[in-house]
Amino acid sequence: MSSTRYKEAYEQMLHDNKDLFDDFQRVHDAYALNEAQNQDEFNEKGKIVMGIIRKYEDILCKRSEVNGFSDYTSKLAEKFQNEVRKHFPKIDQVGIKRMIMKPVEKPANASFGIRKINFK
């Protein structure tokens, strides 16, 4: 079995889904620059992309199992996922909802002070 089998599967996945991955690359790059502004679109497109990635990972691993390399499949799947991460470093953040923290506003009539503590 070729050690570049996972790379071939990755390239085939990109080739078979060129428009989807080109569009996701654009969304991924925008998300990397401004997560808060691009979170919804990144998750929406990322969900579709993750389904395609899982499909090609399954195909890759099933081929290995059929060829008698069942012990090798987990390593192969990991290499495939790492190849995806190399090109899409934010892929593991698909589906994560980020909370945007807003600063707490102090009421206009509230006074703020620090009380001095006397140690005896």
C-alpha positions in Angstrom: 0.0 0.0 0.0 1.4 3.4 -0.9 2.2 5.8 1.9 0.6 8.6 -0.2 -2.7 6.8 -0.4 -4.3 9.4 2.0 -2.9 12.3 -0.2 -4.4 10.7 -3.3 -7.8 10.4 -1.5 -7.5 14.0 -0.4 -6.7 15.2 -4.0 -9.5 13.1 -5.4 -11.9 14.6 -2.8 -10.9 18.2 -3.9 -11.1 17.3 -7.6 -14.6 15.7 -7.2 -15.9 18.6 -5.2 -13.9 21.5 -6.7 -16.6 24.2 -6.5 -17.6 23.3 -2.9 -14.0 23.3 -1.7 -13.1 26.5 -3.6 -16.1 28.2 -1.9 -15.1 26.8 1.5 -11.6 28.0 1.0 -12.9 31.5 0.6 -15.2 31.2 3.7 -12.4 29.5 5.7 -10.0 32.4 4.9 -12.6 35.0 5.9 -13.3 33.2 9.1 -9.5 33.1 9.9 -9.5 36.9 9.6 -12.7 37.6 11.5 -14.2 34.7 13.4 -17.2 36.6 14.9 -18.3 38.1 11.6 -18.0 34.9 9.6 -19.1 32.3 12.1 -22.5 31.4 10.7 -21.4 31.0 7.1 -18.3 29.1 8.2 -20.5 26.6 10.2 -23.1 26.3 7.4 -20.6 25.5 4.6 -18.3 23.6 7.0 -21.1 21.2 7.9 -21.4 20.2 4.2 -17.6 20.0 3.8 -17.3 17.8 6.9 -19.8 15.4 5.5 -17.7 15.1 2.3 -14.5 14.7 4.3 -16.0 11.9 6.3 -17.2 10.2 3.2 -13.8 10.2 1.6 -12.1 9.1 4.8 -14.5 6.1 5.0 -13.8 5.2 1.4 -10.1 5.4 2.1 -10.3 3.3 5.2 -12.6 0.7 3.7 -10.1 0.1 0.9 -7.4 -0.5 3.4 -9.5 -2.9 5.4 -10.5 -4.9 2.3 -6.8 -5.1 1.3 -5.9 -6.6 4.7 -4.6 -3.5 6.4 -7.2 -3.2 9.1 -4.5 -2.3 11.8 -3.3 0.5 9.6 -6.7 2.2 9.0 -6.7 4.4 12.2 -3.2 5.8 11.3 -4.4 6.3 7.7 -7.5 8.2 8.8 -5.3 10.3 11.1 -3.0 11.1 8.2 -5.9 12.0 6.0 -7.4 14.3 8.7 -3.9 15.9 9.1 -3.7 16.5 5.4 -7.1 18.3 5.6 -5.9 20.4 8.6 -2.8 21.3 6.7 -4.9 23.1 4.0 -7.8 24.1 6.3 -6.3 24.8 9.7 -9.7 26.0 11.2 -11.6 22.9 10.1 -11.8 21.6 13.6 -13.8 24.7 14.6 -16.7 23.9 12.4 -19.9 23.8 14.5 -18.4 25.6 17.4 -20.4 28.6 18.6 -18.3 31.3 20.0 -19.7 33.6 22.6 -19.0 37.2 22.0 -18.4 38.9 25.3 -19.7 42.4 25.6 -18.2 44.8 28.1 -20.3 45.3 31.2 -21.5 48.8 31.4 -21.5 50.5 34.7 -24.7 52.4 35.5 -24.2 56.2 35.4 -25.2 56.6 39.1 -23.1 53.8 40.4 -20.0 54.6 42.4 -17.0 52.4 42.3 -14.5 52.3 45.1 -12.0 49.9 46.6 -12.2 49.6 50.3 -9.0 49.6 52.2 -8.4 46.5 54.3 -6.6 47.0 57.6 -4.6 44.1 58.8 -3.9 44.1 62.5 
